[in-house]
Amino acid sequence: MRALIVAAAIVALPASVAAQSHVVVALSHADHTVYELDPVTGTILHQFKAADEPHEGIGSPDGKTFYAAVPNGPHVVILDGTTFKEIGRIESEYFTSSRPNGSASPHGIALTSDGSKLYVGLENADIPGIVVYDTKTRKVIRKIHVVLRGGHFLAIQPGTDKLYYPMREDNRVLVIDTKTDAITKIITIPGGPVGVGFAPNGDVWIHNDGDGTVHVIDSKRDSVVKMLKDLGQGAGRMAVSRDGKWAASTHGTSQDVALINAVTKEVAATIKVGRGPAFPLFSPDGTKLYVMNVGEGDVAVIDTKTMAVTARHKVGVNPFGGAIVTRK
């Protein structure tokens, strides 16, 4: 059994952050629904029926707007963050392709820290790329051609606003400056990189679908500084708690989540969560880890102190994507 090592240098989370209430947003594929969930009671607060499978979503910094990508739409739906009613759609010629279904698969989705620019990855475009959308003018302003294949998920680092875009087919991670929208680095990551999580010290954590490894990138140099092996098997995602204490990597085949001490970079526990664990999400204070479960049709709640599943909340049919939205 692996020992848990807690570093004394970890700084406590500010009270203003710890005091924030939050909701979990779960995106369920088969019933085409976006759910807003109270993570304490398991109550469904709001839900939105999409035109097709919603895959990934993100809330604006002020919590007033939620964006959900619908790859087969192909579009991004814009929801009112309070009522979860549709208030708009992002549609673009860039979202189409020569594939039989005509979709370029707008999939991964991320916002800059100020919420002014939304980035949407195009996994199956004829020329793969990222669409950049101005949230103030509500207009698509450009497409960044990335050429490489396998871009499924992308994320923007808080503070620096650097975008990290893993390419699981090409075993590389693209780094993009969102101020200029220029590609600044291409990092080789073997193993099928797909998930991304950010630590406050600047570490960028990458989950690999192919071999179950996790790579840690130093974002100051954008180079790999650590690789963790044999964490689990199968597709999944990555998350890091806001206080920088924990990282989590899920694995669909071995049906577990590796809870990692993000300071020592050692696995603290491997927790079984059932069939098809997908997106992991930490609560703002880091005391809870929520795991979407495709096969179980629920969200598993893990206490990071006891490292045990303490609750399961039924959400839709097969929730895969997820997001945390804070309420001030």
BELPELIN-V72159 format. One record per residue. RES is the residue in one small letter. PSI is psi as a letter, one per 30 degrees, with the letter a starting at -180 (none if undefined). OMEGA is omega in radians with two decimals (* if undefined). Layout:
res=(RES & RES)
psi=(PSI & PSI)
omega=(OMEGA & OMEGA)
This chain:
res=(m & r & a & l & i & v & a & a & a & i & v & a & l & p & a & s & v & a & a & q & s & h & v & v & v & a & l & s & h & a & d & h & t & v & y & e & l & d & p & v & t & g & t & i & l & h & q & f & k & a & a & d & e & p & h & e & g & i & g & s & p & d & g & k & t & f & y & a & a & v & p & n & g & p & h & v & v & i & l & d & g & t & t & f & k & e & i & g & r & i & e & s & e & y & f & t & s & s & r & p & n & g & s & a & s & p & h & g & i & a & l & t & s & d & g & s & k & l & y & v & g & l & e & n & a & d & i & p & g & i & v & v & y & d & t & k & t & r & k & v & i & r & k & i & h & v & v & l & r & g & g & h & f & l & a & i & q & p & g & t & d & k & l & y & y & p & m & r & e & d & n & r & v & l & v & i & d & t & k & t & d & a & i & t & k & i & i & t & i & p & g & g & p & v & g & v & g & f & a & p & n & g & d & v & w & i & h & n & d & g & d & g & t & v & h & v & i & d & s & k & r & d & s & v & v & k & m & l & k & d & l & g & q & g & a & g & r & m & a & v & s & r & d & g & k & w & a & a & s & t & h & g & t & s & q & d & v & a & l & i & n & a & v & t & k & e & v & a & a & t & i & k & v & g & r & g & p & a & f & p & l & f & s & p & d & g & t & k & l & y & v & m & n & v & g & e & g & d & v & a & v & i & d & t & k & t & m & a & v & t & a & r & h & k & v & g & v & n & p & f & g & g & a & i & v & t & r & k)
psi=(k & k & k & k & k & k & k & f & f & k & k & k & k & k & e & e & e & e & f & k & l & l & l & k & k & k & j & k & e & e & g & h & k & k & k & k & k & j & f & e & f & g & k & j & e & l & l & k & j & l & f & a & j & k & e & l & l & k & k & l & e & f & g & f & k & k & k & k & k & i & e & g & e & k & l & k & k & k & k & k & f & e & f & g & k & k & g & l & k & j & k & l & f & f & f & l & l & g & l & e & f & g & k & g & i & j & d & k & k & l & k & l & e & f & g & f & k & k & k & j & k & j & e & g & l & e & j & k & a & k & k & k & k & j & f & e & f & h & k & k & f & l & k & j & k & f & e & l & l & g & j & e & k & l & l & k & k & k & e & f & g & k & k & k & j & k & j & f & f & f & h & l & k & k & k & k & j & f & e & f & h & k & k & f & k & j & k & k & j & l & g & i & k & e & l & k & l & k & l & f & g & f & k & k & k & k & k & k & e & e & g & g & l & k & k & k & k & j & f & e & f & h & l & k & f & k & k & k & l & h & f & l & k & l & l & a & a & k & l & k & l & f & f & g & e & l & l & k & k & l & j & e & e & f & h & l & k & j & j & k & j & f & e & f & h & k & k & e & l & j & k & k & g & a & k & h & k & c & k & k & k & k & l & e & f & g & f & k & k & k & j & k & j & e & f & f & h & l & k & k & k & k & j & f & e & f & h & l & k & f & l & k & k & k & j & b & e & i & k & d & l & l & l & k & k & k & k & none)
omega=(-3.11 & 3.13 & 3.09 & 3.12 & -3.13 & -3.09 & -3.11 & -3.07 & -3.12 & -3.14 & -3.14 & 3.13 & 3.13 & -3.10 & -3.13 & 3.11 & -3.10 & -3.07 & -3.11 & 2.97 & -3.07 & 3.03 & 3.04 & 3.04 & -3.13 & -3.14 & -3.07 & -3.01 & -2.93 & 3.13 & 3.01 & -2.99 & 3.02 & -3.08 & 2.97 & -2.99 & 2.94 & -3.03 & 3.14 & -3.07 & -3.06 & -3.13 & 3.02 & -3.08 & 3.11 & 3.04 & -3.14 & 3.12 & -3.12 & 3.14 & 3.14 & -3.06 & 2.99 & -3.05 & -3.12 & -3.10 & 3.12 & 3.10 & 3.09 & -3.10 & -3.13 & 3.11 & -3.06 & -3.06 & 3.06 & -3.14 & 3.12 & 3.14 & 3.11 & -2.99 & -3.11 & 3.13 & -0.31 & 3.14 & 2.98 & 3.14 & 3.13 & -3.10 & 2.95 & -3.05 & -3.14 & -3.06 & -3.06 & 3.02 & -3.13 & 3.09 & 3.10 & 3.07 & 2.99 & 3.10 & -3.06 & 3.03 & 3.11 & -3.13 & -3.13 & 3.13 & 3.13 & 3.08 & -3.12 & -3.13 & 3.06 & -3.07 & 3.01 & 3.10 & 2.97 & -2.92 & 3.13 & -3.03 & -3.10 & 3.13 & 2.99 & -3.04 & 3.13 & 3.10 & -3.04 & -3.12 & 3.11 & -3.13 & -3.09 & -3.14 & 3.13 & -3.03 & -3.01 & 3.05 & 3.09 & 2.94 & -3.07 & -3.12 & 3.13 & 3.06 & 3.12 & -3.05 & 3.10 & -3.06 & -3.14 & 3.13 & -3.11 & 3.13 & 2.98 & -3.06 & 3.09 & 2.95 & 3.06 & 3.11 & -3.13 & 3.06 & -3.11 & -3.08 & 3.01 & 3.12 & -3.03 & -3.05 & 3.06 & -3.11 & -3.12 & -3.10 & 3.08 & 3.11 & -3.12 & -3.06 & 3.01 & -3.13 & 3.10 & -3.02 & -3.13 & 3.09 & -2.99 & 3.10 & -3.10 & 3.09 & 3.09 & 3.05 & 3.09 & 3.05 & -3.07 & 3.04 & -3.07 & 3.04 & -3.11 & -3.05 & 3.11 & 3.04 & -3.06 & -3.11 & 2.98 & -3.03 & 3.10 & 3.11 & 3.12 & 3.05 & 3.12 & -3.09 & 3.11 & -3.09 & -3.12 & 3.02 & -3.05 & 3.04 & -3.11 & 3.12 & 3.11 & 3.09 & 3.05 & -3.07 & -3.09 & 3.04 & 3.12 & -3.13 & -2.97 & -3.03 & 3.08 & 3.11 & 3.01 & 3.08 & 3.07 & -3.13 & 2.98 & -3.03 & 3.08 & 3.13 & -3.05 & 3.08 & -3.11 & 3.13 & -3.10 & 3.00 & 3.10 & -3.06 & 2.96 & -3.13 & -3.09 & -3.13 & 3.02 & -3.10 & 3.11 & -3.14 & -3.02 & 3.02 & 3.05 & -3.14 & -3.07 & 3.14 & 3.10 & -3.09 & -3.01 & 2.94 & -3.13 & 3.12 & -3.09 & -3.08 & -3.06 & -3.08 & 3.13 & 3.01 & -3.10 & 3.02 & 3.06 & 3.07 & -2.95 & 2.97 & -3.02 & 3.11 & -3.14 & -3.10 & 3.05 & 3.12 & 3.13 & -3.13 & 2.98 & -2.97 & 3.07 & -3.11 & 3.11 & -2.99 & 2.98 & 3.06 & -3.07 & -3.07 & 2.94 & -3.13 & 3.07 & 2.99 & -3.11 & -3.13 & 3.07 & -3.10 & -3.13 & 3.01 & 3.12 & -3.12 & 3.04 & -3.14 & -3.11 & -3.06 & -3.11 & -3.11 & -3.12 & 3.02 & 3.10 & 3.13 & -3.12 & 3.04 & -3.07 & 3.08 & -3.13 & -3.12 & -3.13 & 3.05 & -3.08 & 3.14 & 3.04 & -3.12 & 3.12 & -3.13 & 3.06 & -3.08 & -3.10 & -3.14 & 3.11 & 3.13 & 3.13 & 3.13 & 3.02 & 3.05 & -3.11 & 3.08 & -3.11 & *)
